[in-house]
Amino acid sequence: MKISRFLPNLKTKRMKRLLLIIISVFTSFLAIAQSEHPGLFDNSDKRFWGGVVVGINCSQVDGDTYSGFHSAGLNAGGLVYWNFAAKAVASMGFIFSQKGSHGVNESYSPYGGAYYAKYKLRLNYVEVPVVFHYMFRNYLLGFDGKYLLGVGGAFNALLSNKESMEDMGSLVDFDEGDYPFNKSTFDVIGSLGLLLGSNFIVEARYQYGLTPLREAANVPALNATMGGRDQLNNTMSFRLIYLF
């Protein structure tokens, strides 16, 4: 098996954007690392924490003409946190993540009248997110607590996929060989977490594709406007993390 099949085709502008984000994040966190304020976690002597995460993805695909985060999926796996400075934490995970799209179009047939055509796309990934978190205490969103504001990126390896269209009562499954997906993608991540006690974090996360899940040439023309542009994953996640 060739490793190259899992490497995304990074376009020049997207690569420059990714490098700028990485440089900015490291510069900011090197400055934060000089802080001598008390750490966020209760055990100041502990630098590494394990974590188990479970949550839900609400996703859509930019470039398929269906709007709305209507595709729900599982987000679950393991994490490691490194509390490398008083107010800074780095995390790395190994996550099973279900993304995709779910859309409905109203159509008309001269034989059957008005009907609804339903489109579904399921993409199952293993993703490796690396996120840097800035820790602070504040009264935010009605809660006075300890927060983690994160920015980072994720590498996603595609495990499996299924694409189908239900049209006038007939279910059509699309052949991946005719409309192939990229075997891997890169995403940018932004997150906000609230620490509950010393063992739980509730987190909201936004994740957007830097590289396409499928190029425009491989997108099926399911309707008059679909096709003609690359497709990108667009995902919101709501997660509960247990620390140990």
C-alpha positions in Angstrom: 0.0 0.0 0.0 1.4 3.4 -1.0 1.6 6.0 1.7 1.2 8.7 -1.0 -2.5 7.8 -1.5 -3.2 9.1 2.1 -1.4 12.5 1.5 -3.7 15.3 0.5 -3.1 17.5 -2.6 -2.2 20.8 -0.9 -2.7 23.8 -3.1 -0.3 26.6 -2.8 -2.6 29.2 -1.2 -4.0 26.7 1.3 -0.5 25.6 2.3 0.6 29.2 2.8 -2.5 29.8 4.9 -1.8 26.7 7.0 1.9 27.6 7.6 0.9 31.1 8.6 -1.6 29.7 11.2 1.0 27.3 12.6 3.7 30.1 12.9 1.1 32.5 14.5 0.0 29.8 17.0 3.5 28.9 18.1 4.6 32.5 18.4 1.6 33.2 20.7 2.1 30.2 22.9 5.8 30.8 23.3 4.8 34.2 24.8 2.2 32.6 27.0 4.6 30.0 28.2 6.6 32.8 30.1 3.6 33.4 32.3 3.9 32.5 36.0 0.2 32.7 36.9 -1.2 29.6 38.7 -2.1 26.7 36.3 -5.7 25.8 35.4 -5.6 22.2 36.6 -5.7 21.6 40.3 -2.7 19.4 40.4 0.1 21.8 39.4 2.7 19.0 39.5 1.0 17.0 36.8 2.0 17.9 33.3 0.3 15.1 31.2 -3.3 14.1 31.3 -5.1 11.4 29.4 -8.7 11.9 28.1 -11.6 10.1 26.7 -14.0 12.1 24.5 -17.5 11.4 23.2 -19.8 13.7 21.4 -21.8 14.5 18.3 -20.8 16.1 14.9 -23.2 18.3 13.1 -21.8 18.6 9.6 -22.4 19.8 6.0 -20.4 19.8 2.8 -19.5 23.1 1.2 -19.9 22.7 -2.5 -22.9 20.3 -2.7 -25.6 23.1 -2.8 -27.3 21.8 0.3 -27.1 24.2 3.2 -27.4 23.5 7.0 -25.6 21.3 9.5 -28.1 18.5 9.1 -25.9 15.4 9.0 -25.3 14.1 12.6 -22.5 11.7 13.4 -20.3 10.3 16.2 -17.2 12.0 17.5 -15.3 9.7 19.9 -11.8 8.6 20.9 -8.8 9.4 23.1 -6.8 12.5 23.8 -3.5 13.4 25.5 -3.1 16.9 27.1 0.3 18.5 27.9 0.1 21.3 30.4 3.4 22.8 29.2 3.0 26.3 30.8 0.9 27.9 33.5 -1.8 29.0 31.1 -1.1 26.9 28.0 -2.0 23.3 27.1 -1.4 21.3 23.9 -3.6 18.4 23.0 -3.4 15.6 20.5 -6.1 13.0 19.8 -7.0 9.9 17.9 -10.7 10.3 17.0 -13.3 8.4 15.0 -15.3 11.1 13.3 -18.4 10.8 11.2 -19.1 13.7 8.7 -21.2 14.2 5.6 -24.3 15.9 4.2 -28.0 15.5 4.3 -30.2 17.5 1.9 -33.8 17.6 0.6 -34.9 19.2 -2.7 -38.5 19.6 -3.8 -39.0 18.4 -7.3 -41.8 18.0 -9.8 -42.7 15.1 -12.1 -45.5 15.4 -14.8 -46.4 11.8 -13.8 -46.4 11.9 -10.0 -46.6 15.6 -9.2 -44.5 17.2 -6.5 -42.1 15.1 -4.5 -39.0 15.3 -2.4 -35.6 14.1 -3.5 -33.3 13.2 -0.6 -29.5 13.2 -0.7 -27.2 11.5 1.9 -23.5 11.4 2.2 -21.7 9.7 5.0 -17.9 10.0 5.5 -16.2 8.0 8.2 -12.8 9.3 9.2 -10.0 8.7 11.7 -8.6 12.1 12.5 -5.5 13.2 14.4 -6.1 16.7 15.8 -3.4 18.9 17.3 -4.7 21.9 19.2 -3.1 24.6 21.4 -5.3 25.9 24.2 -5.1 29.2 26.1 -6.5 28.8 29.6 -8.3 31.6 31.4 -11.0 32.2 34.0 -14.0 34.4 33.1 -17.7 34.9 33.3 -18.7 33.7 29.9 -22.1 32.6 28.4 -23.6 32.7 31.9 -20.9 30.5 33.5 -18.2 31.8 35.9 -15.5 29.2 35.3 -12.2 28.1 33.8 -12.1 28.0 30.0 -9.8 26.7 27.3 -9.7 28.6 24.0 -8.1 26.4 21.3 -6.8 26.7 17.8 -5.1 24.0 15.7 -5.5 21.6 12.9 -6.3 18.0 12.1 -5.2 15.3 9.7 -8.1 13.1 8.5 -7.8 9.6 7.0 -11.0 8.4 5.2 -12.1 4.9 6.4 -15.3 4.5 4.4 -18.0 6.4 2.6 -21.5 6.0 1.3 -23.4 8.4 -1.0 -27.0 7.9 -2.1 -30.0 9.7 -3.6 -33.6 8.8 -3.0 -35.6 10.0 -6.0 -39.3 9.2 -6.7 -39.1 6.3 -4.3 -36.0 4.8 -5.9 -32.8 4.6 -3.9 -29.6 5.0 -5.9 -26.2 4.3 -4.4 -23.3 6.1 -6.2 -20.2 4.1 -7.1 -17.1 5.5 -5.5 -15.1 4.5 -8.5 -17.1 7.0 -10.6 -17.1 9.8 -8.0 -14.0 9.2 -5.9 -13.2 10.9 -2.6 -9.8 12.0 -1.4 -8.3 9.5 1.0 -7.1 12.3 3.4 -7.7 15.9 4.2 -6.5 18.7 6.5 -8.8 20.8 8.6 -8.3 24.0 10.7 -9.9 23.9 14.2 -11.2 26.4 16.7 -12.6 25.4 20.0 -14.0 26.6 23.4 -14.1 24.3 26.4 -15.3 24.8 30.0 -13.6 22.8 32.7 -16.0 21.2 35.2 -14.1 20.4 38.4 -10.8 18.7 37.6 -11.9 15.8 35.5 -14.4 17.0 32.9 -14.4 19.4 30.0 -17.5 20.3 27.9 -16.4 21.6 24.5 -17.8 23.2 21.4 -15.6 22.9 18.3 -15.7 24.2 14.8 -13.7 22.5 12.1 -13.3 23.5 8.4 -11.5 21.9 5.5 -8.3 23.4 4.2 -8.0 20.7 1.5 -11.0 19.3 -0.5 -12.7 16.0 0.4 -13.4 15.7 -3.3 -12.3 17.7 -6.4 -14.8 19.4 -8.6 -14.2 17.1 -11.5 -15.3 14.1 -9.4 -18.6 15.7 -8.0 -21.8 14.1 -9.4 -24.2 16.5 -11.1 -27.2 15.6 -8.9 -29.0 18.8 -9.7 -28.7 21.9 -12.0 -26.2 23.7 -9.6 -24.2 20.9 -8.1 -20.7 20.3 -9.3 -18.2 22.8 -10.7 -16.4 23.4 -7.4 -14.3 21.5 -4.8 -16.1 20.1 -1.8 -15.0 20.8 1.7 -16.0 19.4 5.1 -17.7 21.9 7.5 -18.3 20.6 11.0 -19.5 21.7 14.4 -18.9 19.3 17.3 -20.2 19.2 20.9 -18.2 17.0 23.1 -17.7 15.8 26.7 -14.2 14.9 27.7 -13.2 12.9 30.8 -9.6 13.6 32.1 -7.5 11.1 34.1 
